[in-house]
Amino acid sequence: MQPPNAEYWNTGRATVYGAAIGIVAAAFKLFAPWSEAHSLPAIAREFAGAALAFALLCGIAAALRNFIARRLIWPKVQ
């Protein structure tokens, strides 16, 4: 039994939001005025790598939060 205001974090949504954050971060890095010009394959690799890294980071963080809340916090509340 969970506390009435407790909710699980949606790991899928966290992963999608993380990918979006990664794409924005890569865009800031690649298209900064002090940055040199990049080839199209390099830009694609940078976007894909940043999106994957941030998506994994946010998805794992949400899953870890759910695990900690379910195993350590909510049993003590009951």
C-alpha positions as CSV (number, residue, x, y, z in Angstrom):
1,M,0.0,0.0,0.0
2,Q,1.4,3.4,-1.1
3,P,0.8,6.7,0.7
4,P,-2.1,8.5,-1.0
5,N,0.1,11.2,-2.6
6,A,2.9,8.9,-3.8
7,E,3.3,8.3,-7.5
8,Y,5.8,6.3,-9.5
9,W,7.9,8.3,-11.9
10,N,7.3,7.3,-15.5
11,T,10.6,6.0,-16.8
12,G,9.5,6.2,-20.4
13,R,8.6,9.8,-20.1
14,A,11.9,10.5,-18.3
15,T,13.8,8.8,-21.1
16,V,12.0,10.9,-23.8
17,Y,12.6,14.1,-21.8
18,G,16.2,13.2,-21.3
19,A,16.7,12.6,-25.1
20,A,15.2,16.1,-25.7
21,I,17.5,17.7,-23.2
22,G,20.4,15.9,-24.8
23,I,19.5,17.2,-28.3
24,V,19.2,20.7,-27.0
25,A,22.6,20.4,-25.2
26,A,24.2,19.1,-28.4
27,A,22.7,22.0,-30.4
28,F,24.1,24.5,-28.0
29,K,27.5,22.9,-28.2
30,L,27.6,22.5,-32.0
31,F,26.0,25.7,-33.1
32,A,27.8,28.0,-30.6
33,P,29.3,31.1,-32.3
34,W,32.8,30.2,-31.0
35,S,32.6,26.7,-32.4
36,E,34.2,25.7,-35.7
37,A,32.1,24.3,-38.5
38,H,31.2,20.6,-38.4
39,S,30.4,18.1,-41.0
40,L,26.9,16.6,-41.3
41,P,28.0,13.1,-40.0
42,A,29.7,14.7,-37.1
43,I,26.6,16.7,-36.2
44,A,24.5,13.6,-36.5
45,R,26.8,11.6,-34.2
46,E,26.9,14.4,-31.7
47,F,23.1,14.6,-31.6
48,A,22.6,10.8,-31.4
49,G,25.3,10.4,-28.7
50,A,24.0,13.3,-26.5
51,A,20.4,12.1,-26.9
52,L,21.3,8.5,-26.0
53,A,23.4,9.6,-23.0
54,F,20.9,11.9,-21.5
55,A,18.0,9.5,-22.2
56,L,19.8,6.7,-20.3
57,L,20.8,9.1,-17.5
58,C,17.2,10.3,-17.0
59,G,15.6,6.9,-17.4
60,I,18.0,5.3,-14.9
61,A,17.5,8.1,-12.5
62,A,13.7,7.7,-12.6
63,A,14.0,3.9,-12.2
64,L,16.4,4.4,-9.3
65,R,14.0,6.9,-7.6
66,N,11.1,4.4,-8.0
67,F,13.2,1.6,-6.5
68,I,14.4,3.7,-3.5
69,A,10.9,5.0,-2.9
70,R,9.3,1.6,-3.1
71,R,11.8,-0.3,-1.1
72,L,13.1,2.2,1.5
73,I,10.6,5.1,1.9
74,W,7.1,3.8,1.4
75,P,7.4,0.7,3.7
76,K,8.3,3.1,6.6
77,V,5.3,5.3,5.9
78,Q,2.8,2.4,6.3
